[in-house]
């Protein structure tokens, strides 16, 4: 799936038949190297493959060297208006740049930056948001339509292409889910550049997570998207967890435990939410792909439990443990403990 064209971001390849990579962005003061590195490492531990940092002055650009040296994942410099900051970041080892060629001072600056990026073998993401589209395009289309966003992104791309540079990634984001989806679908028809997918300014965890899941998930189901970022207000670490939840739900980039649990009804015979919460918490350290089911009754329970790697189906006086599609044994007493123990044994076999 994804774009035919590919680019290299540090040790990762973005586009082609490569995995969909997870991104997030720090919200620390980039000039504070230790605070920013702490957040970068937390994001990497949460599952981020790539982390972006804001580079808004010369001190930030100089800090890039220490950030790159201390980061476990490739870093992207987010830069506006000043092409010299992008050049400094590139010289200090950044793995990717995020700019808009139209706002860095004209064709000569674009060419200088393109030559620098080419020399350092780093790609450039052109990031277009519905809130920052050129006034003439807004007038042309009567507002930030999908056609408007895509034309903006491709016009910026042509500036780089004219400078002989095509290691380009595109994004066309909006806080409007439908507009986001329409924009990326149109872009995927018009170009082969890798696409960085996300719903921008989605909001707080909760509603923002749902908006992101709908937008990103719809596009991934269409085979559109080479890297994703869930944009939530506050601590960025939950963004990584949400991104992985989206990928797990689509059986993409599967790692760790995918929990299947029934919504419960009047037939429920066991404490499904309690058992599920304990299982999820105690199996959080597992990194191999593992489907674990917690089902509350004998109607759908046995079937769903059999489809998982390991599962419990509750009954009136205990439950049945299923392992690799087969009934393993009856369980009385602590159902969660039995399920956790069986899950760990299967995970050990998969290592």
C-alpha positions, 0 to 999 in steps of 0.5 A: 500500500502507499505511494509508489515513490519513496524517500529515506528518513534516517534508517527508515524508508517512507513510501513504496511497500514499506510499513506505515510509520508512526509520528508525533511532535514534541511540545517542549522548548526545543532549546531545552535539550534535556527536556526535549530529549526526555520527551523524544525518548518517551515518544519512542518508547510509546511507539513513535518511529519518527519525532518532529521538533519545532525549530523557530530560532537559531538556538533551536537549530543549533540544539538539533545536533545534540537532539539527533545524537541523543535520539533513538529515532529519526528527527524532523525539523519543523520550520517556517519563514527562514530557510537558513534555519532549515540549512542549519538543521540539515547541517546538524544532522536532522533526518527530514525537514517540514517546510512550505517552500512558498513562505521561505523567501522566494525561488533563490532560497528554495533552490539553496535549500533544495541543494542543501537537502540533496547534499545531505540526502534528507527529504522535505515534507510540504505541509499544507493546512486548511487554515494557512492556504494562500489567499488567492487559492481561497478566493479561487475555490471559495474556501479551503476545499480539497481541490484548494488544498491539493493545488496548494501542496502541488504548487509548493512541490513544483517549486522544489521540482523546478530546483531539481529536488523530488525527495518530497512528502506531502500533507494536506490537513484540516480539522474537518474530517471529511475535508481531510479525507477528500484532500488525501484521496484527491492527492493520491490520484494526482501524485506518487509522493508519500503522504503524511496523513492526519487530522490536524487540531483534532482536539483533546483525547477522546473526541480528538482520538475519534476524529483521528481514527475516522480520518486516518482509518478511512484513508488507510483502508483505501491504501492511502498513507505512508506515515501517520500522526494523531494530533491531540492537545496536551501531552504528545505521548497518547498520540502514539498509543492512539496511532498504534490502536488505529494500526492494530484495528486494521491489522497493520503494523501489528505488535503487542496485545490486541484485546478483544472483549465483549460489550456485555449484556444481561447474559454476562456471567463474569466481570468482563471490564475488570478482567479485560483491564487487568489483562491489558495492564499486565500484558502491556510489556508484550511486544509480539503480536497477540490477540487476547479475548475476554468474552462474557457468555456462551453465545458469542464467547466461544467463537470469538475466543477461538479466533484469538490466540488465547481467550476466556469465555465466561459461564455461570460457574467459571469459564473456559480457556481457549488456546490457539482455537482449541478448548484448553480447559475449564477454569474456576477461580481467577480467570484473569490469572489463567488468561494472563499465564496462558498469554505469556506462554504463547508470547514466549513461543512467538519470540 
